[in-house]
Amino acid sequence: MNIDKTTSSSFIQSYQKQMQVTQVGKTRPLQKEDQLQISNQAKELFEKNTEIDLDRQGKISTLKAQIQSGEYQIHSDKVADKIYQFWFDK
């Protein structure tokens, strides 16, 4: 096998030129950052929702206390009426 060393340097030089060109092509323009804006109406809805959640948490804690103490009474007639209304009285 005969290898000609004089032409191998031209391959290396052409490769180096190609790498220099691609490095310039890889630079990206600066991109804008994403921004998030929340409207005043959405902020008001969030505040109202947190007030409702506080009221609900108060009701839940009183129910839990009644159940733990044994004071909570289940009215089976009312439960049956609600089930019947849900399925048959539309």
C-alpha positions in Angstrom: 0.0 0.0 0.0 1.4 3.3 -1.0 0.3 6.5 1.0 1.0 9.9 -0.5 1.7 12.2 2.4 1.6 15.4 0.4 -2.2 15.3 -0.2 -3.2 14.5 3.4 -2.4 18.0 4.6 -4.8 19.4 2.1 -7.6 17.3 3.7 -6.7 18.6 7.1 -6.7 22.2 6.0 -10.1 21.8 4.3 -11.5 20.3 7.4 -10.2 23.1 9.6 -11.7 25.7 7.2 -15.0 23.9 7.4 -15.0 23.9 11.2 -14.2 27.6 11.2 -17.2 28.3 9.0 -19.6 26.2 11.0 -18.6 27.8 14.3 -19.5 31.2 12.9 -22.8 29.8 11.7 -23.7 28.4 15.1 -23.9 31.8 16.8 -27.5 32.5 17.6 -29.1 35.9 17.9 -30.2 37.0 21.4 -33.6 35.8 22.3 -36.1 37.6 24.4 -37.0 36.2 27.8 -40.5 34.9 28.4 -42.7 37.1 30.6 -45.8 36.4 32.6 -48.4 39.1 33.3 -51.4 38.4 35.6 -54.3 40.7 35.2 -55.9 42.5 38.0 -59.1 40.6 37.5 -57.3 37.3 38.0 -55.6 38.6 41.1 -59.1 39.6 42.5 -60.4 36.1 41.8 -57.5 34.5 43.5 -58.0 36.6 46.6 -61.8 35.8 46.7 -60.9 32.1 46.3 -58.6 32.2 49.3 -61.3 33.8 51.4 -63.7 31.0 50.5 -61.1 28.4 51.2 -60.6 29.8 54.7 -64.4 29.6 55.4 -64.5 26.0 54.0 -61.5 25.0 56.1 -63.3 26.3 59.2 -66.4 24.2 58.4 -64.3 21.1 57.8 -62.4 21.5 61.1 -65.7 21.8 63.0 -67.1 18.7 61.3 -63.9 16.8 62.1 -64.2 17.8 65.7 -67.8 16.7 65.9 -67.0 13.3 64.3 -64.1 12.7 66.7 -66.1 13.6 69.7 -69.1 11.5 68.6 -71.5 14.4 68.4 -72.1 14.2 64.6 -75.4 12.7 63.7 -76.1 11.2 60.3 -79.7 11.6 59.1 -80.3 8.7 56.7 -83.7 10.1 55.5 -82.0 13.3 54.3 -79.3 11.3 52.6 -81.8 9.1 50.8 -83.8 12.1 49.7 -80.8 13.8 48.2 -79.8 10.6 46.4 -83.3 10.2 45.0 -83.4 13.9 43.9 -80.1 13.6 42.2 -81.0 10.5 40.1 -84.7 10.9 39.5 -85.8 14.6 40.0 -84.1 16.3 37.2 
